[in-house]
Structures are given as structure tokens and as C-alpha cells.
Amino acid sequence: MTEPVGEPVGGPATTTDPRHHVSEYFRLERWEIPPPPGSEEPSEFGGRAPVDAHLRGSGGGLRIGGILTSVDSLGGILSGISVRPQWIVTTSMMATVARLEHRGPLRLHGRVLRRGRSSVVSALDVVDEGWDDRSVAAVVMTCAVLDPGAMDLDFVRPLSLPMPPLDPDAAAPEEFFCIAAGRGPVTRLELSDRLRNPWGILHGGAVAMLADVAACRAVESARFPGEGGPVAAADTVLHYLSPVKVGPVEARCQVLGHRFDHRVVRVAIHDVGAGDRLCSLASVTVLAV
């Protein structure tokens, strides 16, 4: 990281919104880092997420779908607060992954790069706090600015959201995100209410997790005879084209090519119940691990 990651500062912790089931599942702690007095720059944000045993993927750490889910949760509130009284919705995330194996917890730091009338661009860095702050991922996130309507934006500032406690009976990501079992180029997700964000649409992190799982399954099913062993998703570019409102959701994959230990997969995510509308498009690099 190019700048130090701040720690929680000031103000009582706010009550966790019961709609925020996804960030609670990853036990994401978030805190606002206000600018110096007199500065007109937006606040930065810090975050921390443990790498619980049930969240570890084949690479040995938090899978990229989980990393992007936490980034979306942190970057969303970072970007949203920067444009109040308006709010935001995520439109794209581009993640470069430095390593797949993590000790945890992971620490996140986000800052606004550009704040315009219609969009916000933010940079988010993820390091492994349990492994001498080694770099894990760098993400650029773009959000569109929207009228929040009746959404409650009355926050205690500086904002501080504590880490939720560990659920000893927590489900694996595929179960929590309602991703159907199977293999091959098509993976399906059932749209549960717990996966909806405060706008009532499928959480951007759920889309990222679906892209992760689907891309890995597509590579596993497309291997040549004799190939085997575990795989894990890494570098990901994800564009949100339109909201998922109805479901079920299908991720349809095409393995575009391979080189040495990795393959590139295009993932098209459709809202089947909304006229099979294309809602997101991703490019995922899948590594043999």
C-alpha cells in the first residue's frame, strides 16, 4: 500500500443494518478515516476481515469472490458517503491478485480517486495483516451516483461498524450464496432475500462470488484428459450492466484460452426470470494451484 491504513477512530459504533447479511457473513469490520480539519477531501475507509476456515478456497486463502464482496461493501460505503446526500451503486470492479494464500486477517484500505457528478472511482488495497502486511489484491472500483429515494442515510460520523461474531454453524459460500451444486459451463444461483442489497437487488458481492465459482467449474470441466488438481480464481474484471431483480441467475462461461498454469474465462450473468437479461459480464483468470 502507498499510504498507511488507519485504525477505527471516534464515535460510537452504529447498529449493523439487518439487510447487510452479506458483509456480516464475511465478518467485515469497517471504519471511517476523516480528512484533516479544514480539508474538503472525502473520508477514506479502513476495514478488516478474518479468513475463517469455511471461507478458504483451493488457493489456501479467502477466494477472490470473497475478497471482492468485502471490497464492494467497503468501497460502496466509502463512495456513497463521498457524494451524500446522493448515494451510489457499483458499476465495475477490476482486481489484480498478488497472492492466493492468506494467514489473515485481511486489512482493507479505500480512498476516492475521482468524485464527479455521475460517478465515483475508488482505489482499494488489501493486505494480509497476519503475514507482515503482504499485498493480497489491488482493486479499482467505479460507482454510479443515484438519487437514494427513501433510503436512510443518517449515519453517526465518523462511521464505525464492528466485526460481527463468528457463527460456529456458518455455511460454505456456495450454500450461503444459494449457488446450486454442479459442474460444467453453466452455474445457477437462486435469489434469496438475504442476498439483496438495500436497493432490493442482488448484492454486487454475490455476483462476484457467482463469477468465481462458475469460472472455476467451467475450467474444471474443460480440461484435457489427464489434467487434474484444484483451481482457484484470481485476476477479475467485473462489469455490472443492469440490476438482478427476479432470479434465478445463471452464469454462462466460455473458456477463451489457456497458457501454462492459467486459463481465462468469460462469464456472462443473466437474470433468467427477467427475460433472460444480461446483467453482468466478467473476465476471470483461473489458476492451477
N, C-alpha and C positions, 0 to 999 in steps of 0.2 A: 504494500500500500504506500501511496505517496504522502499520506497525511496520517497522523495518529488517530486511533479510534477512541472516541470519548466513552466515558462511563455514565451510568444514569445520574442525572442531576435534578435536584429541586423538585418541589411539588409532590402532592400525594398521588399515588398510583390510581389510575382510573379503573372503573369496573370493566372487566372484559365483556364485550358485546356478545350476547349468546349466539348471534349469527355468525361469529367468526370461528366456526368449528375447524376450518382447515388450518389456520395458524395455531390453534390450540393443539391440534394433532401433532404438529411438529414442535410444539412447546416453545414457540418463538417469543423471546423477550425483546422489547423494543423501547428505546428511549430517545427523546429529542435532545439535540445539541444546539442550543440557541446561538445566534451570531453575537459578536461583541456588541456592547451597548452602543447605540447610535448607527449601527450598520443597517443597511437596507437589504443585505443578502438574506436569502431564505435559510431556515434552520437546516442543519444536517441531522442525520439519524444514525444511531448505532443499534446493533441487535446481537443476540446470542441464541444459538440453537444447539442443544445436545445432539449427539449422534447415538440415539438409543438403538439397542440391539435389533429390534424388529424393523428398523429403518435402513439397516445396512444392505447394500446391494452386492453384486458379484465382485465389484472392484475393491471392496473392503471398507468403503465409507458411505456417506449419505449419497444416494443416487442423484443424478442430475435433475430428475423431476422434482425431488425433494428440495434441492438447492434452489431451483427456480421458483418453487412455491414460496419459500421463505423470502426470496428476493422480491417476488411480486407483492407479498404482504408488506414488507418494509418499504419498498420503493413506491408502493401505492399511497401509503400514508405520508411519506416524505413529499411526493409530488403533489398530493391533494392539499396538504397544509400550505404549500407554497403558493397556491392560487386561490385560497379562500377569499370571498365567500362562495366561489365556484368549487367544483370538485373534478375528479379525473376518472378515466377508465384506461386500462392498459391496452396499447395497440401493437407493441412489439417488444421482444427481448432477444438480445444477441449475447450468448455466453461462450467465453473461451475458458476451457477447463485445464488447470495446471496439474492436478493430481486427483486420482480416484480414491486413494486410501487415506482415511482420516482417523485421528485419535479422538478429536472433539474435546470440548465443544467448539463449534464453528462460530466465529465472530464476523459480523457484517458491518459495513460502513457505507452509507449512501450520501451523495451530495448532488444537488441540482447543477447541471451543466448549462442548460438554457431554459428560460421560462418565457414563453410567448403567449400571445392571446389565445391561440387554439391548441397549443401543445407544450409539453414539458419533457425535456430529455435529462435523464439522470445517469450517473455512474455509480455502480455498486461493486464493492470489493469484498471477497470472502476469504478469510484466513483460518488456519487451524490453530486455535488458541492452545490446544493441548500438545502441539508439535512445533513449538517455537515460532508461532505465527507464520508458518509456511503458507505460501499462496495456494488457494484452492481453486478460485474462479474469479474472473472479471466479467462484469455484465453491463451492457448499455441497455437502458430501458426507456421506451418512449410511451407517453401517455397523451390522450386527447382530453382537452378541457371541456367539461359539460356543466350544464345547469343541474344542481343537485336536487332540485324539486323539494320534496318534503323530508329529505334525508337530514337527520340530526347531526349538525357539525359543531355542537357546543362541547369543546374539549377543555379540560383543565390543562393549562400550559405552565411550564414545559411538560409535554406529554410523556407519561411513563407507564408502560404495560408490562407487568411482571411475567416471569416464566411460569406457565401452568405446570401443575404437578404431574409426575409420571403416572400414567394409567397402567397398572400391572396386567390388565387384560387387553391392552391395545392391540388392534388388528393389524395385520400386514397391510402395506399400502394398496395392493390390489383389492383387498376386501374393503378397506376404508373408502377407497375411491370408486367402489362399485364397478370394478373392471372385471368382465367375465373371463373365466378360465378359457384357455385355448392356445392355439399356435397358428402360424401362417400369416399372410399379408394383411388380414383384417382383424382388428380388435375392437370390442364393443364396450361402452360404458353406459350404465343406467343412471339417469339423472335423479339423484336423491336430493331432498331439500337441504340436507346438511352440506351439500357441495355448492349451493348457491351463495353468491356474494350479497352484500347489502342492496345491490340493484335487482336482485332476484334472478340473476343469470349465472351460468356455470362459472365458478371461480377460475381465474386465469391459471392458477397453480394446478388445478385439476386437469386442465387442458395440457399443461406441461408434463404432468405425470403420465397421462394417457399417451402422449407422443413418445415418451421414454420407453414405456412398456411395449408399445406397438412396434417401435423401431427395432428393439431387441428381438422380439418374436419373429419379425419379418426376416432378420438376418439369420436367426437360428434355423428357420425353415428353408432358407435359400442356399444353404451351404452345400458344397460339393460332397460326394461320398468320401468318407474317411475323415472329414473335418469334424471337429467337436470342441468341447470345453466351453466354459462360461464366457459371456459377453457382457459389456456394460456401455451405456450411452455416455457420450462426452460432449464435445462442442455442439451447441444447438443454436439455431436461429429460428425464432417462432414469431409468426405474424398473426394477429387477431383481426380477422376480416369482418366478422359480424358476430353478434352475441348468440350463444346457445341458450335457448329458452324452453324447448319442449323435450327433446330426447326421444328415444335413446340416441347415443352418439357413436359414430363409427370412425375409427382411424384407419384409413386405407393407405397402405405403404407400397412403395416401389423402391427396390434396391437399385441404385443408379450405377454403382460400380465398386470395385474394391482395389486396395493397394496395401500390400504387406499385411499388417495386422488390423486394418480398419476398413470399414465399408461406410458408404454414405447412403442415407435413406431419405427419400421424400415422403412426408406424412401429410395426407390431406384429411382433415377432420370435418365430418358432415353431421348436421343435425337432421337425423332421419325423419323425425316427427314434424319437422318444419319444411316439408317439401324437399328433403334431402339437400338443404342449403349448405354450401361450402362455408365453414365458419372460421377455420384456421388452417394455415399452411406452415409446415416446418421442414427444416433440413437438419438431420441428426447424424452425427458421426458415431458409429458403433465400433468399439474396440474389442479385440480378443484379450482376455485377461487371465 
